Amino acid sequence: MSSNPWLRTPKRYVMIILIAFLCIAAVYSLNFRGILNIVIAVGFSFTADYLYSIVDKKKKKRVFPDGAIITGLIIALILSTSTSWYIVSATALIAITSKYLLTYKMKPIFNPAAFGLLASILLFQTGQSWWGAFGDLPAWTTILLLIGGYITVNRVNKFPMVFSYLGTTFLLLLVMGFLHIGDASDALRSPFINATLFFALFMLTDPPTTPAKDKDQYIFGLICSVIGVVIYGIFGGLMYLFIGLLVGNLFYVLRRKAAPLKATSKSS
């Protein structure tokens, strides 16, 4: 564990890594519009989270909203750099609102960033370039994506989930490709592959909305993968990533609700 108190939580590592990705993508592509989106998304996420925490009587104390900052960073790194500021801000607000309104045992049911981005697609038909995943940069930059992802996954102990998700996804896409179902081959090429890796390493692994036990992680990754690939086979695009994750989030909550009932029936 780091001797620096500020780095004792995994969220702080994720923040640093995502900011590094922002700098690399912006400087290498010479497209700095994404930085403005970062400021807008993080600013609205931070402010909304702070205001919600004030009115939320269940919270005994307010803490630094590092989770909201991460949500804003992810949203801005995924949305197209040409996205209007008001859509970026609306996406961030929807994401943070879901974190406080859709809860179970004081924890969000759905991954906030995934919820906000999916809502943004459905409501505003937003374009998502995943520029922060280096999809438009040289192939070697994927190594940086994997290094940052490894650090993140290691800090949150989610390797079983990531392996289950990526292994199942790539296997299903290969089978679909051989059978000429949908556009499966496109999903295995850049920038789609970059989006999948970024998603698995930085969104799928969100601790509050995912299981901690290894066995549950394998199941969770499998469910997110199967649902997502089926959606991809039907509709294409990258919306399938968010839908698969949100279905997995819902399954995880339902399983947590069912656990006490099973324990009660056994004891009786």
Secondary structure, DSSP 8 states (H G I E B T S, - for coil): --SSGGGSSHHHHHHHHHHHHHHHHHHHHT--HHHHHHHHHHHHHHHHHHHHHHH-TT-SS----HHHHHHHHHHHHHB-TTS-HHHHHHHHHHHHHHHHHSEETTEESS-HHHHHHHHHHHHH---B--GGGTTTS-TTHHHHHHHHHHHHHHHHT-HHHHHHHHHHHHHHHHHHHHTT-TTTTGGGSTTHHHHHHHHHHHTTT-GGGS--SHHHHHHHHHHHHHHHHHHHHHH-SSHHHHHHHHHHHHHHHHHHHHHHHHHHHHH-
